[in-house]
Amino acid sequence: MSNFHPSTLLVAAAALPVVVVGLHLAIYLIDPYAIRRYPGPFLAKFSDAWLGYISQQGHRSEVIHKMHLKYGTFVRISPSEVSVADPDALNIVYGHGNGALKSTFYDAFVSIQRGLFNTRDRKQHARKRKIVSHIFSQKSVLEFEPNIRLYVGMLLSQWDRLYDKAVKGLSGDEGQGGWVGRNGRLWLDCLPWSNYLAFDIIGDLAFGAPFGMIDAARDAAPVPAAGPSDVNFDAKAEQNVSYIPAVAVLNGRGEYSMSMGVLPAWIRPLMRRVPWYSRGLQDVKHLAGIAIVAVAKRLNGAPTDRVDLLSKLQAGKDDNGELMGRAELTAEALTLLIAGSDTTSNSTCATIYYLAANPSVQAKLQAELDEQLGTEDERVATGDQMKRLPFLDACINEALRLHSTSALGLPRIVPEDGLSVDGNAFPPGTVLSVPSFTIHRDPNVWGPDVEVYRPERWLEEDRKELMAKTFNPFSVGPRACVGRNLATLELQIIIASILRRFHFVLEKPEDGLPTREGFLRKPLYCHVGIRRRDVM
């Protein structure tokens, strides 16, 4: 028989909170990272609970920005992490050769297996980057231009079709939230359409076939019907798959992984049982299922000589001449799906919003487009034409600065030799992060009008060098986004083509651009009125 008395268990249960509080207090007093002197929220000094709660609420970057406005450049946001709002810290924390590694934050983003984004091992990252980075070279990206232009053209055709109906006073339900014709304009939410476009482009490039979202005007992607499966899933039979809302799943996965990632590793298995986290974990699995089905359809199909991201990944070899196995290939394809859809759709929507909210800027951009492209036959802009559109680049960059899709400070562990920022020495093991949202609003860099959408600032010579050093939409250093060239080309072609074709106004300017932040900062909606311009 057990020697434990029920009262003993009750005492142990009652003592557990005391022990946990005592441990957190001891860590604060011992101060192993020498960061007790840095100001920050009271609870953040003792526990990761503050950052976990803020992350779950969906406005982490904005809250931490307010902390910097209150406390200054250095803010302690957890027992081991300091947020550093100093543009000079970008190269110190993230730059080449500093030895800083990704923190355990990234473990929460692993599903199939570790990929280029979430691997924390330096050798594994170097191996994966060698295979992946060449497929995003400028030369390789230009090969994908026809694919990008195809789907931009499809979006223009859909909006033309709806606009022709709208001017007759009709309405319909194509697209999330539907559309309506009023006052000679087509009124719709441009966010879901931005999602359809981004998903179809990356579906084509990463997996060899679009998801069909633009044609169907619907957010749907196939996953294994029996639930998340292994990477050897057989997708030949249509009954083996079911359809899920991919954008909603991607959003859920981002919120789950970001919120889980800031919690200590020991408590994560317990938190997965909490309903909110449990639902998020299902989103992680479903998102992996999208990649599993898409890769399976491609690999199990007829041989093809198609050149796309997946074919280049299949052909990529490491230093030992080894190809990626199927699991690794699927994991990297999943990374491409996430990075290539979410960032592009968010940035497209945000740029349209800022142009609609600033009529004089929109008019100036359209004047540039008309002058440079107006006599040319191409309905969809081309990569070559982008070289003649400096104000277009300024409009996109200013939207990326203000909206900051990748807004949070990415955590890095200080290496054995320590790091120093602005005379502040940080010992090994400390976690540092540089919040893009905040440095994108530094008045010393951008001027006093940091909250104003003013693309002209990008053309002012006296600030160009400082702005370029501070601008951080793709991160910097060896872990910077490998897809920067592709993302830039996509946004240039998308915005140039759409703004050349249509004029935008906001339905409710007073709403602003509501957002919610998971790993990325995402618009919630953007209702606009569209009028077709007198161009081809």
KOLLUM-356196 format. One record per residue (C-alpha): residue in one letter; x, y, z; residue number from 1. Coordinates in steps of 0.05 Angstrom, whole numbers, plus 5000, padded with zeros to 4 digits. Each point is the difference from the previous one (the first is absolute). Layout:
BEGIN
[a,[X,Y,Z],NUM]
...
END
This chain:
BEGIN
[m,[5000,5000,5000],1]
[s,[5022,5071,4988],2]
[n,[5031,5037,5057],3]
[f,[4975,5067,4974],4]
[h,[4944,5031,5040],5]
[p,[4950,5046,4964],6]
[s,[5021,5057,5045],7]
[t,[5072,4991,4974],8]
[l,[4976,5010,4929],9]
[l,[4960,5061,5020],10]
[v,[5061,5030,5034],11]
[a,[5043,4986,4938],12]
[a,[4947,5032,4954],13]
[a,[4996,5061,5045],14]
[a,[5076,5006,5002],15]
[l,[5009,4997,4925],16]
[p,[4980,5072,4986],17]
[v,[5046,5023,5056],18]
[v,[5058,4961,4970],19]
[v,[4987,5028,4930],20]
[v,[4996,5072,5026],21]
[g,[5062,4988,5042],22]
[l,[5040,4976,4940],23]
[h,[4979,5060,4958],24]
[l,[5019,5047,5057],25]
[a,[5066,4965,5009],26]
[i,[5017,5008,4926],27]
[y,[4984,5074,5006],28]
[l,[5044,5009,5061],29]
[i,[5058,4959,4973],30]
[d,[4995,5038,4934],31]
[p,[5038,4949,4958],32]
[y,[4996,5043,4937],33]
[a,[5018,5066,5035],34]
[i,[4937,5034,4972],35]
[r,[4964,5018,5065],36]
[r,[5019,5073,4990],37]
[y,[4960,5006,4936],38]
[p,[4929,5028,5008],39]
[g,[4938,4965,4976],40]
[p,[4931,4974,5022],41]
[f,[5002,4976,5072],42]
[l,[4977,4928,4986],43]
[a,[5050,4992,4942],44]
[k,[5057,5005,5050],45]
[f,[4979,4936,5034],46]
[s,[4962,4958,4948],47]
[d,[4989,4985,4927],48]
[a,[4926,5005,5014],49]
[w,[4997,5074,4982],50]
[l,[5029,4990,4931],51]
[g,[4957,4937,4990],52]
[y,[4937,5039,5017],53]
[i,[5019,5059,4956],54]
[s,[5017,4954,4942],55]
[q,[4933,4964,5005],56]
[q,[4961,5065,4998],57]
[g,[5023,5014,4929],58]
[h,[5034,5068,5007],59]
[r,[5069,4983,5027],60]
[s,[5041,5048,4957],61]
[e,[4954,5059,5015],62]
[v,[5003,4986,5075],63]
[i,[5075,4993,5001],64]
[h,[5005,5065,4959],65]
[k,[4962,5035,5055],66]
[m,[5048,4970,5051],67]
[h,[5059,5030,4961],68]
[l,[4965,5068,4997],69]
[k,[4992,4996,5076],70]
[y,[5067,4969,5021],71]
[g,[5049,5016,4943],72]
[t,[5046,4959,4955],73]
[f,[5008,4939,5045],74]
[v,[4938,4965,5028],75]
[r,[5000,4935,5039],76]
[i,[4942,4958,4972],77]
[s,[5014,4933,5036],78]
[p,[5047,4973,5053],79]
[s,[5053,4987,4946],80]
[e,[4983,5046,4942],81]
[v,[5013,5074,4986],82]
[s,[4967,5036,4942],83]
[v,[5049,5050,4969],84]
[a,[4969,5056,4959],85]
[d,[5065,5023,4968],86]
[p,[5012,4997,4924],87]
[d,[5074,4988,5013],88]
[a,[4981,4936,5038],89]
[l,[4976,4967,4936],90]
[n,[5069,4980,4976],91]
[i,[5025,4987,5070],92]
[v,[4944,4951,5017],93]
[y,[4986,4970,4931],94]
[g,[5062,5014,4959],95]
[h,[5050,4952,4970],96]
[g,[5053,4971,5046],97]
[n,[4971,5021,5066],98]
[g,[4987,4928,5023],99]
[a,[4929,5014,5025],100]
[l,[4952,4942,4992],101]
[k,[4925,4996,4994],102]
[s,[4966,4989,5067],103]
[t,[4952,4944,5021],104]
[f,[4945,5046,4974],105]
[y,[5009,4966,4932],106]
[d,[4987,4930,5027],107]
[a,[4925,5018,5001],108]
[f,[5001,5007,4924],109]
[v,[5023,4929,4985],110]
[s,[4948,4953,4971],111]
[i,[5024,4950,4947],112]
[q,[5073,5009,5017],113]
[r,[5047,5058,5009],114]
[g,[5006,5044,4938],115]
[l,[5043,5059,4980],116]
[f,[4958,5048,5041],117]
[n,[4996,4962,5066],118]
[t,[5065,4961,5004],119]
[r,[5044,5026,5056],120]
[d,[5062,4960,4984],121]
[r,[5051,5043,4963],122]
[k,[5028,4942,4957],123]
[q,[4930,4976,4980],124]
[h,[4980,5071,4983],125]
[a,[5062,5010,4956],126]
[r,[4985,4934,4964],127]
[k,[4927,5017,4988],128]
[r,[5015,5072,4979],129]
[k,[5051,4975,4949],130]
[i,[4946,4958,4968],131]
[v,[4944,5051,5004],132]
[s,[5032,5067,4990],133]
[h,[5021,4990,4927],134]
[i,[4928,4990,4979],135]
[f,[4985,5071,5022],136]
[s,[5058,5033,4963],137]
[q,[4979,5059,4956],138]
[k,[5012,4957,4938],139]
[s,[4956,4943,5026],140]
[v,[4945,5047,5023],141]
[l,[4995,5031,4930],142]
[e,[4982,4931,4974],143]
[f,[4938,5002,5044],144]
[e,[4974,5067,4972],145]
[p,[4952,4969,4950],146]
[n,[4967,4960,5056],147]
[i,[4991,5062,5042],148]
[r,[4972,5040,4942],149]
[l,[4951,4945,4983],150]
[y,[4964,5003,5067],151]
[v,[5002,5076,5005],152]
[g,[4965,5000,4932],153]
[m,[4948,4951,5027],154]
[l,[4986,5046,5059],155]
[l,[4992,5060,4953],156]
[s,[4951,4960,4958],157]
[q,[4960,4981,5062],158]
[w,[4996,5072,5023],159]
[d,[4982,5023,4929],160]
[r,[4944,4950,4999],161]
[l,[4973,5021,5067],162]
[y,[5008,5074,4983],163]
[d,[4958,4991,4937],164]
[k,[4945,4971,5043],165]
[a,[5010,5052,5055],166]
[v,[4989,5060,4954],167]
[k,[4932,4970,4984],168]
[g,[4984,5002,5075],169]
[l,[5006,4925,5010],170]
[s,[5031,4964,5060],171]
[g,[5024,4930,5014],172]
[d,[5036,4953,5048],173]
[e,[5064,4985,4961],174]
[g,[5056,5010,5048],175]
[q,[4997,5000,5076],176]
[g,[4949,5052,5022],177]
[g,[4971,5007,4931],178]
[w,[5000,5063,4956],179]
[v,[4951,5054,4981],180]
[g,[4992,5052,4946],181]
[r,[4986,5071,5025],182]
[n,[5013,5071,4974],183]
[g,[5035,4973,4939],184]
[r,[5051,4960,5039],185]
[l,[5012,4928,5018],186]
[w,[5003,4994,5076],187]
[l,[5035,4940,5031],188]
[d,[5050,4977,5052],189]
[c,[5067,4997,4964],190]
[l,[5033,4958,5055],191]
[p,[4971,4932,4979],192]
[w,[5016,5015,4927],193]
[s,[5071,5016,5021],194]
[n,[5002,4932,5035],195]
[y,[4972,4964,4938],196]
[l,[5053,5032,4956],197]
[a,[5058,4985,5046],198]
[f,[4979,4928,5013],199]
[d,[4990,4985,4926],200]
[i,[5068,5030,4982],201]
[i,[5038,4961,5053],202]
[g,[4959,4937,4987],203]
[d,[5022,5004,4927],204]
[l,[5073,5016,5017],205]
[a,[5009,4953,5059],206]
[f,[4957,4941,4980],207]
[g,[4989,5005,4925],208]
[a,[4926,5017,5002],209]
[p,[4958,5057,5029],210]
[f,[4949,4988,5055],211]
[g,[4947,5029,4953],212]
[m,[4979,5053,5049],213]
[i,[4996,5058,4951],214]
[d,[4955,4962,4952],215]
[a,[4956,4973,5056],216]
[a,[5003,5065,5040],217]
[r,[5005,4954,5060],218]
[d,[5051,4983,5054],219]
[a,[5008,4925,4995],220]
[a,[5060,4953,4998],221]
[p,[5003,4923,5002],222]
[v,[5026,4960,5060],223]
[p,[5000,4925,5014],224]
[a,[4927,4982,5013],225]
[a,[5018,4956,5059],226]
[g,[5037,5057,5034],227]
[p,[5074,5018,4999],228]
[s,[5039,4943,4970],229]
[d,[5072,4980,4988],230]
[v,[5039,5028,4942],231]
[n,[4988,4937,4958],232]
[f,[4926,5016,4994],233]
[d,[4968,4975,4935],234]
[a,[4962,5058,4967],235]
[k,[4981,4963,4936],236]
[a,[4928,4988,5021],237]
[e,[4958,5062,5010],238]
[q,[4961,4967,5057],239]
[n,[5065,4999,5039],240]
[v,[4997,5076,5010],241]
[s,[4953,5050,5033],242]
[y,[5001,5076,4996],243]
[i,[5014,5050,5054],244]
[p,[5004,5077,5003],245]
[a,[5075,5008,4990],246]
[v,[5004,5074,5019],247]
[a,[4964,4989,5066],248]
[v,[5044,4940,5016],249]
[l,[5063,5040,4983],250]
[n,[4976,5056,5046],251]
[g,[4986,4951,5057],252]
[r,[5067,4967,4992],253]
[g,[5036,5067,5003],254]
[e,[4965,5021,5064],255]
[y,[5010,4932,5033],256]
[s,[5074,4994,4983],257]
[m,[5018,5071,5019],258]
[s,[4962,4995,5066],259]
[m,[5027,4931,5017],260]
[g,[5071,5019,4980],261]
[v,[5007,5053,5054],262]
[l,[4983,4950,5055],263]
[p,[5052,4957,5036],264]
[a,[5010,4932,4968],265]
[w,[4979,4962,5063],266]
[i,[4930,5029,5001],267]
[r,[4984,4992,4925],268]
[p,[4974,4928,5005],269]
[l,[4951,5023,5054],270]
[m,[4978,5061,4961],271]
[r,[4983,4957,4939],272]
[r,[4942,4972,5042],273]
[v,[4970,5070,5009],274]
[p,[4943,5008,4948],275]
[w,[5029,5062,4966],276]
[y,[5068,4968,4991],277]
[s,[4970,4933,4981],278]
[r,[4962,5032,4943],279]
[g,[5063,5034,4977],280]
[l,[5038,4934,5001],281]
[q,[4947,4972,4952],282]
[d,[5013,5059,4954],283]
[v,[5074,4982,5001],284]
[k,[4983,4929,4979],285]
[h,[4951,5021,4947],286]
[l,[5049,5048,4969],287]
[a,[5051,4944,4996],288]
[g,[4945,4959,4966],289]
[i,[4994,5052,4945],290]
[a,[5074,4993,4983],291]
[i,[4996,4924,5005],292]
[v,[4943,4995,4950],293]
[a,[5030,5052,4953],294]
[v,[5068,4967,4998],295]
[a,[4969,4930,4994],296]
[k,[4958,5022,4940],297]
[r,[5062,5026,4966],298]
[l,[5046,4942,5016],299]
[n,[4948,4946,4985],300]
[g,[4978,5032,4935],301]
[a,[5028,4994,4930],302]
[p,[5072,5021,4990],303]
[t,[5007,5073,4982],304]
[d,[5055,5046,4974],305]
[r,[4968,5059,5034],306]
[v,[5048,5050,5033],307]
[d,[4974,5025,5067],308]
[l,[5021,5003,5073],309]
[l,[4984,4927,5013],310]
[s,[5040,4975,4940],311]
[k,[5059,5043,5022],312]
[l,[4995,4973,5071],313]
[q,[4998,4929,4973],314]
[a,[5063,5012,4960],315]
[g,[5038,5036,5056],316]
[k,[5059,4964,5031],317]
[d,[5040,5013,5063],318]
[d,[5076,4999,5006],319]
[n,[4999,4924,5001],320]
[g,[4960,4997,4936],321]
[e,[4939,4976,5038],322]
[l,[4929,5017,4978],323]
[m,[4944,5017,5048],324]
[g,[4958,4941,5024],325]
[r,[4925,5004,4993],326]
[a,[4987,5022,5071],327]
[e,[5052,5056,4995],328]
[l,[4974,5020,4932],329]
[t,[4929,5004,5027],330]
[a,[5023,5040,5061],331]
[e,[5035,5051,4956],332]
[a,[4940,5004,4953],333]
[l,[4957,5015,5061],334]
[t,[5048,5056,5019],335]
[l,[4993,5028,4929],336]
[l,[4924,4996,5004],337]
[i,[4998,5038,5066],338]
[a,[5052,5052,4983],339]
[g,[4976,5010,4928],340]
[s,[4926,5008,5014],341]
[d,[4991,5037,5066],342]
[t,[5052,5055,4990],343]
[t,[4979,5015,4929],344]
[s,[4925,5003,5014],345]
[n,[5009,5043,5063],346]
[s,[5046,5049,4964],347]
[t,[4955,5004,4938],348]
[c,[4940,5016,5043],349]
[a,[5037,5051,5042],350]
[t,[5028,5036,4939],351]
[i,[4931,5005,4968],352]
[y,[4974,5027,5066],353]
[y,[5052,5054,5007],354]
[l,[4992,5022,4927],355]
[a,[4924,5002,5008],356]
[a,[5007,5040,5064],357]
[n,[5047,5050,4967],358]
[p,[4968,5024,4934],359]
[s,[5056,5047,4982],360]
[v,[5052,4945,5006],361]
[q,[4956,4953,4960],362]
[a,[4994,5053,4945],363]
[k,[5075,5011,4999],364]
[l,[5013,4925,4993],365]
[q,[4949,4993,4945],366]
[a,[5031,5059,4963],367]
[e,[5067,4963,5002],368]
[l,[4967,4936,4975],369]
[d,[4964,5036,4944],370]
[e,[5063,5037,4979],371]
[q,[5045,4939,5000],372]
[l,[4952,4945,4980],373]
[g,[4941,5035,4969],374]
[t,[5019,4988,4927],375]
[e,[5023,4928,5009],376]
[d,[4957,4941,4981],377]
[e,[5010,4957,5062],378]
[r,[4937,4998,5044],379]
[v,[5041,4971,5058],380]
[a,[5065,5036,5018],381]
[t,[5066,4966,4985],382]
[g,[5064,4994,5039],383]
[d,[5038,5043,4951],384]
[q,[4950,5056,5008],385]
[m,[5012,5001,5075],386]
[k,[5069,5032,4989],387]
[r,[4965,5064,4977],388]
[l,[4954,5008,5059],389]
[p,[5037,5030,5060],390]
[f,[4936,5029,5032],391]
[l,[4968,4931,4997],392]
[d,[5058,4973,5042],393]
[a,[4992,5058,5048],394]
[c,[4926,4986,5009],395]
[i,[5012,4926,5013],396]
[n,[5058,5013,5049],397]
[e,[4960,5051,5038],398]
[a,[4942,4950,5008],399]
[l,[5050,4947,5023],400]
[r,[5028,5050,5050],401]
[l,[4934,5021,5030],402]
[h,[4963,4934,4998],403]
[s,[5062,4958,5018],404]
[t,[4973,4931,4983],405]
[s,[5061,4970,5035],406]
[a,[4994,5047,5059],407]
[l,[5025,4964,5062],408]
[g,[5071,4995,5024],409]
[l,[5028,4932,4980],410]
[p,[5035,4970,5062],411]
[r,[5074,4982,4998],412]
[i,[5043,4969,5055],413]
[v,[5063,5039,5017],414]
[p,[5061,4956,4984],415]
[e,[5058,4980,5046],416]
[d,[5040,5064,4987],417]
[g,[4940,5044,5018],418]
[l,[4973,5060,4961],419]
[s,[5002,5074,5013],420]
[v,[4947,5050,4976],421]
[d,[5011,5074,5010],422]
[g,[5048,4987,5057],423]
[n,[4954,4949,5034],424]
[a,[5034,4932,5007],425]
[f,[4956,4938,4999],426]
[p,[5028,4933,5026],427]
[p,[4993,4933,4965],428]
[g,[4930,4970,5002],429]
[t,[4963,5066,5002],430]
[v,[4946,5005,4946],431]
[l,[4999,5064,4958],432]
[s,[4950,5023,4949],433]
[v,[4993,5063,4956],434]
[p,[4927,5017,4987],435]
[s,[4989,5022,4927],436]
[f,[4935,5034,5018],437]
[t,[5036,5047,5046],438]
[i,[5063,5015,4960],439]
[h,[4955,5014,4941],440]
[r,[4971,5056,5042],441]
[d,[5065,5031,5025],442]
[p,[4994,5075,4988],443]
[n,[5076,5006,4999],444]
[v,[4999,4958,4937],445]
[w,[4935,5016,4966],446]
[g,[4986,5070,5023],447]
[p,[4946,5028,5046],448]
[d,[4943,4975,4955],449]
[v,[5013,4926,5013],450]
[e,[4926,4982,5001],451]
[v,[4986,5034,4934],452]
[y,[4998,4961,4935],453]
[r,[5049,5043,4959],454]
[p,[5036,4960,4946],455]
[e,[5039,5063,4980],456]
[r,[5046,4989,5060],457]
[w,[5031,4942,4962],458]
[l,[5023,5047,4944],459]
[e,[5034,5050,5047],460]
[e,[5075,4994,4994],461]
[d,[5018,5024,5070],462]
[r,[4966,4941,5034],463]
[k,[5009,4944,4950],464]
[e,[5059,4966,5032],465]
[l,[4972,5002,5071],466]
[m,[4931,4976,4977],467]
[a,[5031,4943,4960],468]
[k,[5040,4978,5062],469]
[t,[4937,5001,5044],470]
[f,[4948,4972,4951],471]
[n,[4990,4927,5021],472]
[p,[4941,4966,4964],473]
[f,[5042,4938,4984],474]
[s,[5049,4999,5059],475]
[v,[5075,5002,4990],476]
[g,[5060,4955,5006],477]
[p,[5006,4925,4987],478]
[r,[4929,4985,5022],479]
[a,[4968,5054,4957],480]
[c,[4942,4981,4954],481]
[v,[5027,4963,4939],482]
[g,[4938,5017,4961],483]
[r,[5011,5075,5000],484]
[n,[5011,5005,4924],485]
[l,[4937,4961,4985],486]
[a,[4957,5039,5050],487]
[t,[5025,5066,4972],488]
[l,[4985,4981,4928],489]
[e,[4931,4974,5019],490]
[l,[4981,5064,5037],491]
[q,[5026,5045,4944],492]
[i,[4961,4963,4946],493]
[i,[4937,4994,5042],494]
[i,[4996,5073,5023],495]
[a,[5021,5029,4933],496]
[s,[4948,4959,4962],497]
[i,[4943,5011,5048],498]
[l,[5011,5075,5009],499]
[r,[5009,5010,4926],500]
[r,[4932,4967,4988],501]
[f,[4958,5024,5059],502]
[h,[4989,5060,5046],503]
[f,[4986,4987,5074],504]
[v,[4964,5035,5056],505]
[l,[4986,4975,5071],506]
[e,[4930,4982,5019],507]
[k,[5010,5021,5073],508]
[p,[5063,5041,5008],509]
[e,[4987,5007,5074],510]
[d,[5012,4925,5009],511]
[g,[5074,5006,4982],512]
[l,[5033,4933,4986],513]
[p,[4981,4953,5057],514]
[t,[5052,4946,5013],515]
[r,[5014,4939,5042],516]
[e,[5070,4972,5011],517]
[g,[5020,4928,5001],518]
[f,[5071,4987,4976],519]
[l,[4982,5052,4947],520]
[r,[4959,5063,5007],521]
[k,[4938,4991,4956],522]
[p,[4944,5046,4978],523]
[l,[4931,4976,5021],524]
[y,[4964,5033,4942],525]
[c,[5006,5057,4950],526]
[h,[4934,5021,4968],527]
[v,[5012,5042,4938],528]
[g,[4961,5030,4943],529]
[i,[5030,4985,4931],530]
[r,[4992,5040,4936],531]
[r,[5031,4977,4935],532]
[r,[5047,5053,4970],533]
[d,[5001,5021,4927],534]
[v,[5060,4958,4982],535]
[m,[5007,4935,4962],536]
END
